[in-house]
Amino acid sequence: MELFDSHSHLNDEKFNKDRDEVIKKIYESGVTNFITAGYSLESSKKAIEIADNYDFIYATAGISPNDIPQIEEELWKQMQEIKVLAKESEKVVAIGEIGLDYYWNTDNKEIQKKVFVEQIKIANELDLPIVIHTRDAVMDTIQILKENDVKNKGVFHCCPQNRELIKEALKLGFYISFAGPITFKNSKNATEMINLVPNDRILIETDSPYLAPEPVRGTRNTPSNVRFVAQKIADVKGLTLQEVEKITVQNTKKIFKIK
């Protein structure tokens, strides 16, 4: 088995007590690569630290819309530090996760947009793709991507099951990454969403430690569980699990320029 979890958070504090043991089990489970995603300055530093200790782990660095410092001077200072981290580390494969979130934050929409655009500029300057988080902000996210050219494109991570978002994202050249929610028993349109994405644009992820897929929903998620996401895609598309493994590994390495 060869699986690539394109988005996880082994930098989360939920792994502080047993991180190395968990990583060993992940590799033994057949997940031969995974990406630990940053979402703040500190979590980006931790992601890089973890990736530096293992050949098969990569990292992203960025400030998510839910982790924007309230003091503007501190925000721009952290953005410059993110840029330096991404520039200096060979393990950083993207700027992210970045984007817009109007579900958790409705009072700072304009600063969210500004931070998103500025991090797109950092990605372009460093010749990196971006990893996008969007929640309840589909129209604004797409509008920003239309108005600001993203040189190396990127990935909609844990992509919301929204028909228009997926269609527009694909038109713009982005990849779509699915996580545990497509396996949930109450997911009414997962089959349609999966079928909207061509095989050469689809990725798999866990977003661990969150969103554990069926049949382990409700537990602490780890990249080992990405096989359940892959199996769901295989079932929907009429492919074997091995075919989905091969497709998603190739796609992940391509978009993140991993040799």
C-alpha positions in Angstrom: 0.0 0.0 0.0 1.2 3.5 -0.9 -0.9 6.4 0.3 -0.2 10.2 0.6 -2.2 12.2 3.1 -2.1 15.7 1.6 -3.2 17.5 4.7 -2.9 16.7 8.4 -2.0 18.4 11.6 0.5 16.3 13.5 1.6 19.6 14.9 -1.6 19.8 16.9 -1.3 19.6 20.7 -3.4 16.4 20.7 -0.3 14.6 19.5 2.1 16.1 22.1 2.2 13.0 24.3 2.8 10.3 21.6 3.7 12.0 18.3 6.7 9.8 17.4 4.8 6.6 18.2 1.9 7.8 16.1 4.1 8.7 13.2 5.7 5.2 13.3 2.3 3.6 13.2 1.2 5.9 10.3 4.2 4.7 8.2 3.6 1.1 9.1 0.0 1.4 8.0 1.0 2.1 4.4 0.9 5.9 4.4 4.3 6.5 2.8 4.0 10.3 2.8 2.0 13.0 4.5 2.0 16.7 4.8 1.7 18.5 8.2 0.0 21.8 7.6 0.8 25.1 9.4 -2.1 27.5 10.2 -0.2 30.0 12.3 3.4 31.1 12.8 4.0 28.7 15.7 2.2 25.8 14.1 4.2 26.3 10.9 7.4 26.2 12.9 6.2 23.0 14.5 5.2 21.5 11.2 8.7 22.2 9.8 10.4 20.8 12.9 8.4 17.5 12.5 9.1 17.3 8.8 12.8 17.8 9.3 12.9 14.7 11.5 11.4 12.4 8.9 12.2 11.9 5.2 8.6 11.0 4.3 6.9 14.1 5.9 6.5 17.5 4.4 5.1 20.8 5.7 3.2 23.9 4.7 3.6 27.4 6.3 0.9 30.0 6.5 -1.6 31.9 8.6 -5.2 30.7 8.4 -8.2 33.1 8.6 -8.9 31.7 12.1 -5.4 32.5 13.4 -5.0 36.2 12.3 -3.4 38.2 15.1 -5.6 41.0 16.3 -2.8 43.5 16.4 -2.0 44.5 12.9 1.7 45.2 13.5 2.1 41.7 14.9 0.2 40.3 11.9 2.6 41.8 9.3 5.6 40.8 11.4 4.3 37.2 11.4 3.7 37.2 7.7 7.3 38.1 7.1 8.4 35.3 9.4 6.2 32.9 7.4 7.9 34.0 4.3 11.4 33.4 5.8 10.4 30.0 7.1 9.1 28.9 3.7 12.1 30.3 1.9 14.7 28.7 4.1 13.1 25.2 4.6 13.4 22.6 1.8 10.5 20.7 3.5 7.9 23.5 2.9 5.9 22.5 -0.2 3.2 25.2 -0.1 1.9 28.4 1.6 -1.0 27.4 3.7 -3.4 26.8 5.0 -4.7 30.2 4.0 -8.1 31.6 2.9 -11.4 32.8 4.3 -13.7 31.6 7.1 -16.9 33.4 7.7 -18.3 30.6 9.8 -16.1 31.3 12.8 -15.2 34.9 12.0 -17.7 37.5 10.6 -16.3 40.7 12.0 -12.9 40.8 10.2 -13.8 39.9 6.6 -11.8 42.7 5.1 -8.6 41.8 6.9 -9.1 38.1 6.1 -9.2 39.1 2.4 -6.1 41.2 2.7 -4.1 38.5 4.5 -5.2 35.9 1.9 -4.1 38.1 -1.0 -0.7 38.9 0.7 0.0 35.3 1.2 -0.8 34.5 -2.4 1.9 37.1 -3.3 4.3 35.3 -0.9 3.6 32.0 -2.6 4.1 33.5 -6.1 7.4 35.1 -5.0 8.7 31.8 -3.6 7.3 29.8 -6.5 5.1 27.7 -4.3 1.4 26.5 -4.6 -1.2 27.5 -2.0 -3.4 25.4 0.3 -6.9 27.0 0.7 -9.2 26.8 3.6 -12.7 28.2 2.8 -15.8 28.0 4.9 -19.1 29.9 4.3 -17.0 32.2 2.0 -17.2 30.5 -1.4 -18.0 33.6 -3.5 -15.3 35.8 -2.0 -12.7 33.0 -2.2 -13.3 32.5 -5.9 -13.4 36.2 -6.6 -10.0 36.7 -4.9 -8.5 33.8 -6.9 -9.9 35.3 -10.2 -8.5 38.7 -9.4 -5.1 37.5 -8.1 -3.2 35.2 -10.3 -1.8 32.2 -8.4 1.2 31.2 -10.4 1.5 27.6 -9.1 -2.2 27.1 -8.3 -2.8 24.8 -5.4 -5.4 22.8 -3.5 -8.8 23.3 -1.9 -8.2 21.3 1.3 -11.0 19.4 2.9 -13.1 20.9 0.1 -16.6 21.8 1.1 -19.2 19.7 -0.8 -20.4 22.7 -2.8 -21.1 22.1 -6.5 -20.3 25.7 -7.7 -17.1 25.9 -5.6 -15.7 22.7 -7.1 -16.7 23.7 -10.7 -15.1 27.2 -10.4 -12.0 25.8 -8.6 -11.4 23.3 -11.4 -11.8 26.0 -14.0 -9.1 28.1 -12.3 -6.7 25.1 -12.3 -6.9 24.1 -8.7 -6.9 20.6 -7.2 -9.6 19.3 -4.9 -8.8 17.4 -1.7 -11.4 15.3 0.0 -11.4 14.3 3.7 -13.4 12.3 6.1 -16.8 14.1 5.6 -17.3 12.3 2.2 -17.5 9.0 4.2 -20.1 10.3 6.7 -23.4 8.5 6.6 -25.3 11.8 6.6 -23.3 13.1 3.6 -26.1 13.5 1.0 -24.1 14.6 -2.1 -20.6 13.1 -1.6 -21.1 10.8 -4.7 -21.9 13.8 -6.9 -19.0 15.9 -5.6 -16.5 13.1 -6.1 -17.7 12.5 -9.6 -17.3 16.2 -10.4 -13.6 16.0 -9.9 -11.5 14.4 -12.7 -9.0 11.8 -11.7 -6.0 14.0 -12.5 -7.2 16.7 -10.0 -8.2 14.7 -6.9 -6.3 14.4 -3.7 -7.0 12.7 -0.3 -6.4 13.9 3.2 -7.4 13.4 6.8 -7.2 16.9 8.3 -6.3 15.0 11.4 -6.7 15.0 14.3 -10.2 16.2 13.2 -12.9 14.7 11.0 -12.1 11.1 11.5 -13.9 9.1 8.7 -16.3 6.3 9.0 -15.9 3.7 10.5 -13.7 5.4 13.1 -15.7 8.7 13.4 -15.5 10.3 16.7 -11.9 9.2 17.5 -8.7 11.1 17.2 -7.9 11.1 13.5 -4.5 10.3 12.1 -3.1 9.9 8.6 -3.5 6.2 8.9 -7.2 6.7 8.3 -6.7 8.3 4.9 -7.3 4.8 3.4 -11.0 5.1 4.2 -11.2 8.3 2.2 -9.4 6.6 -0.7 -11.8 3.6 -0.5 -14.8 5.9 -0.7 -13.5 7.5 -3.9 -12.7 4.1 -5.3 -16.2 2.9 -4.6 -17.8 6.0 -6.2 -15.6 6.1 -9.3 -15.6 2.3 -9.9 -11.8 2.0 -9.3 -9.7 -0.3 -7.2 -8.2 1.0 -4.0 -4.7 0.5 -5.6 -5.8 2.7 -8.6 -6.9 5.5 -6.3 -3.6 5.2 -4.3 -1.6 5.6 -7.5 -3.7 8.5 -8.9 -3.6 10.5 -5.6 0.0 9.9 -4.9 0.9 11.1 -8.4 -1.4 14.1 -8.1 -0.1 15.1 -4.7 3.6 14.9 -5.8 2.8 16.9 -8.9 1.0 19.9 -7.3 3.5 20.1 -4.5 6.5 19.5 -6.8 7.7 16.5 -4.7 10.2 14.3 -6.6 
